[in-house]
Amino acid sequence: MKRIKKIEFRVTHTEYLIIQNKALKSGNTISEFLRNTAMGYQLSYKLTEDEILVYKHLNQYADYFRRIGNLFKLGDTTGVKEACVETTKLIQTHLNKLK
């Protein structure tokens, strides 16, 4: 659908900088950001390079803990196994927050 209507409004310099910063973080232009916000759409923010790196490491650690937990299934060390499984779930919870 072609956008033909234009809406203008005034903001302070500080408000402009805040809106611009939020738009950049979400990976949108200011117009797209304001339009999506006004329409009530869920905005997702782009991850920084550091956040992507941390996400990859946490995902790898979660995999290691799953593997360790699977090894303990063979023995009678349920306490260690439960701790590993619990840690894996905690890491997965944090990973889901970054998605």
Beta strands, then each sheet from edge to edge (+ up, - down):
end
